[in-house]
């Protein structure tokens, strides 16, 4: 409800710095389940709005089925990750055309 009521904001982490991630089949961020938790390992950038004071979570898209024989368009998942999750780090605000957005186009690890 807080998101629907505009009290908090979300951001989305899809693109990655080391791959042509405009094609999602190239994503390298891994998502794997360990017991009741998910371990996400990777970097996202141009995560718009991550620096906004009301941003509370990022929706991360990553590779959840690494099997080589898996359908390349059905290997991914999206996970909601609170921005205060241990291990999540906003590395920097990435400039776009020499402009830094106050809300950020952030690189996140």
Phi, psi and omega in degrees: 000321180302325178291314180297328180273359177079013180280332177230168179232159176241167172218167184231134180248103178240304186290154183229149185287337189251018182207159175283079190274007170294341172256105185302341179292349179267355184301141182247344178299128182261146175232120179223146181269135173230102182064238181264007182240161172246135177255122180245128182229116179164185180231141176235147173219168190060039177278089187295132176088001184295337181267357179295138183299338179265359178290126184241339179207157176241138173267114185258129175257130182206176182276113182252351177230089186280001182301132181299334182268002180288150177301123187297340179259008181228025185259002190245157176222162173240134184233135175276123183236117175301140182293344178264015180294132176304133180097336177282131181223126172278110186285312184192164173268116183275126178288142174239118183053045180063023179238130175259121177284137178298326179277349174088144165238073199278151166266128183235135175249000000 
